[in-house]
């Protein structure tokens, strides 16, 4: 089982639920900075999930299969369905951010001075 799928706890749902903007802003003091951190983490999660899915589906790849045989591979379909049921990476990243599970740091250098 993958690291991402193991970190899914029963409290993480597939549905979007409203979050308090002040909670998100309160972590960094800047709403846009918090959203940027969540966005970067969601991208990391998405890449990890995609790589894992492709590696699992590659196990079933047989380049000599006919079109009918490809559509009848039930294991492939079950793996794909399991990944479709996983929460959106943005939801996972937001949950991690609000639970203080994301490490981030500020670069205090002045870009223009």
Secondary structure, DSSP 4 states (H G I P E B T S, - for coil): --HHHHH--TT--SS-----HHHHHHHHS-HHHHHHHHHHHHHHHHHHHHHHHHHHHHTT--TT--HHHHHT-HHHHHHHHHHHTSPPHHHHHHHHHHTT----------S--
